[in-house]
Structure formats: structure tokens, C-alpha cells
Amino acid sequence: MSDTLDTLENITYDELNEGDTATFTRTLTEDELVLFAAVSGDVNPVHLDAEFAAGSMFKERIAHGMWSGSLISAALATVMPGPGTIYLDQSLSFKRPVKLDDTLTVKLKVLRKEPKGRVVVECDVRNQNDQQVVIGEAKVIAPSEKVSLHKPRLPKITIEN
């Protein structure tokens, strides 16, 4: 018997319907912020330097906008439609900054199904106070075959000071 938290199961194109929704939630930790900077190469001091950020319009360090965008990618790839999804297009509009320890929830909503397995999905990202931080639309090719897989185990990576 497998634990559903360790399983990824997709929703095929034929199973998807307009109006279907799904969510994905993640909290921005210090480690994730620094690791995102390292992986992306975006070392803008507004993300990494508290003193510099204090003098910015935000008055404190903020997350990379694309960290929020990456959560949309994760939601599409792991929740709806899930494994086998091919990302084609994404629009993003950043509405407010994301700060350390914010918990973001990505809400996906199927807007329409198009020919050749294409699906247009609304992407609404909100913080723990239900404030919209990002809004956009994605176009994906939804999988045509049903799969259920064990979620890959990733190494636990932390930053040492």
C-alpha cells in the first residue's frame, strides 16, 4: 500500500474539464531563497542583502519573482495535469512582493481545452493572507496516458552559515 503523499498521478486531457481546479502550496524559507539565487544566478541584493533591501521600495528582502513562477511550474507538473505535462507558454503579472516565510498557494483553473491536447490554465498565486501575488495563464499539452508514479526523493539541502 503506497502513501498518496509519495505518489504523483496525472489527470489526462480526456479527464480534464473546464472549471477544474487544483492547488499547490509552498513556504519560502531562507534556504530556498538562497538556493534559488544560486541555481538561477540571480543574485540581486534586494533578495540577499538585508541592508541593501532596507533601502529599497520594499524595505526588506523579497523573493525572486520567478520563484513564484516556479511554483506554477511545479503545480502543473505534479498536480494538474501532472506527470507528462508539456509546458508551452506562460504569462505572469507580479502584483505584490513575496517575503521570507510567506506561504504561497497556487490555484490552477482549467479555462479551456483546445485541439491537440492543449489546455489553457489560469494561474492565481496568493499568500497566506489571501493577497494575490501573481496572476497569469499557462498553456500546456496535457498527458494522453494515465500514469501513477512514486514521487522522486530529493536530497535535503540546507545552507551553512
C-alpha positions in Angstrom: 0.0 0.0 0.0 1.6 3.3 -1.0 1.3 6.6 0.7 -0.6 9.1 -1.5 1.8 11.9 -0.5 4.6 9.8 -2.1 2.6 9.3 -5.3 2.2 11.5 -8.4 -0.8 10.8 -10.5 -1.7 12.8 -13.6 -5.0 14.0 -15.0 -5.2 13.2 -18.7 -6.5 15.5 -21.4 -9.7 13.4 -21.6 -10.3 13.6 -17.9 -9.9 17.4 -17.6 -12.9 19.7 -17.8 -13.3 23.5 -18.0 -13.6 24.8 -14.4 -11.5 22.0 -12.8 -9.2 23.4 -10.1 -6.1 22.2 -8.1 -3.8 23.8 -5.6 -0.1 23.6 -4.7 1.3 25.2 -1.5 4.9 26.1 -0.5 6.6 28.3 2.1 9.6 30.5 1.2 12.4 29.7 3.6 15.8 31.3 3.9 17.4 28.2 2.4 15.1 28.1 -0.6 15.6 31.8 -1.3 19.4 31.4 -1.3 19.3 28.2 -3.2 17.1 29.8 -5.9 19.6 32.6 -6.2 22.4 30.1 -6.6 20.6 27.9 -9.2 19.2 30.8 -11.2 22.2 33.1 -10.9 20.0 36.0 -9.9 22.0 37.5 -7.0 20.2 40.9 -7.0 20.9 42.2 -3.5 17.3 43.0 -2.9 16.9 39.2 -2.4 20.1 38.5 -0.5 21.3 41.6 1.4 19.1 42.9 4.2 20.9 46.2 4.5 20.6 46.9 0.7 16.9 45.7 0.8 16.1 48.0 3.7 16.8 51.0 1.4 14.6 49.6 -1.4 11.0 50.3 -2.0 10.2 47.0 -0.3 12.1 47.9 3.0 13.1 44.3 3.4 14.4 41.3 1.4 11.9 39.8 -1.1 11.7 36.6 -3.1 12.7 36.4 -6.8 9.5 36.8 -8.8 10.4 33.7 -10.7 10.4 31.7 -7.5 6.6 32.3 -7.5 6.6 31.4 -11.2 8.5 28.2 -10.5 5.7 27.1 -8.1 3.2 27.4 -11.0 5.5 25.1 -13.0 5.6 22.7 -10.1 1.8 22.7 -9.7 1.3 22.0 -13.4 3.9 19.3 -13.4 2.9 17.5 -10.2 -0.8 18.2 -9.6 -2.8 19.2 -12.6 -2.4 18.0 -15.3 0.6 16.3 -13.6 3.3 14.0 -14.8 3.7 14.0 -18.6 2.6 17.6 -18.9 4.5 19.7 -21.5 4.8 23.4 -20.8 4.2 25.6 -23.9 3.5 29.1 -22.7 3.2 31.2 -19.6 2.1 34.8 -18.9 2.8 36.3 -15.5 1.9 39.6 -13.8 3.5 40.3 -10.4 1.1 42.0 -8.1 2.9 42.3 -4.8 6.2 41.2 -3.3 6.7 37.8 -1.6 8.7 37.9 1.6 10.6 35.4 3.7 8.3 32.9 5.4 5.4 33.7 3.2 3.3 30.7 2.3 2.1 30.7 -1.3 -0.8 28.7 -2.7 -1.0 28.3 -6.5 -4.6 27.8 -7.7 -4.9 26.3 -11.1 -8.2 26.5 -13.0 -8.8 25.0 -16.4 -10.1 27.8 -18.7 -10.4 25.9 -21.9 -9.4 22.8 -23.8 -8.0 23.2 -27.3 -7.2 20.7 -30.0 -4.1 18.5 -30.0 -4.2 18.1 -26.2 -3.7 21.8 -25.4 -5.1 23.2 -22.2 -5.2 26.8 -21.1 -4.9 27.2 -17.3 -5.5 30.2 -15.1 -2.7 30.5 -12.5 -3.6 32.5 -9.4 -0.9 32.7 -6.7 -1.8 34.0 -3.2 0.0 34.5 0.0 -1.1 33.3 3.5 -3.3 36.4 3.8 -5.2 35.6 0.6 -3.5 38.5 -1.2 -2.8 37.9 -4.8 0.9 37.9 -5.6 0.9 36.6 -9.2 -1.7 36.1 -11.8 -1.3 34.6 -15.2 -2.2 31.9 -17.8 -0.3 28.8 -18.9 -0.8 26.7 -22.0 0.2 23.1 -21.7 -0.1 19.8 -23.5 -1.9 17.6 -21.1 -0.8 13.9 -21.0 -2.8 11.5 -23.0 -2.0 8.4 -21.0 -2.7 7.9 -17.3 0.3 7.4 -15.0 0.9 7.0 -11.3 4.5 7.2 -10.1 6.4 7.3 -6.9 7.5 10.9 -6.2 11.3 11.2 -6.6 13.2 11.7 -3.4 15.3 14.8 -3.4 18.3 15.5 -1.2 17.7 17.7 1.8 19.9 20.7 1.1 20.5 23.4 3.7 22.7 26.4 3.7 25.5 26.6 6.2 26.5 30.0 7.6 
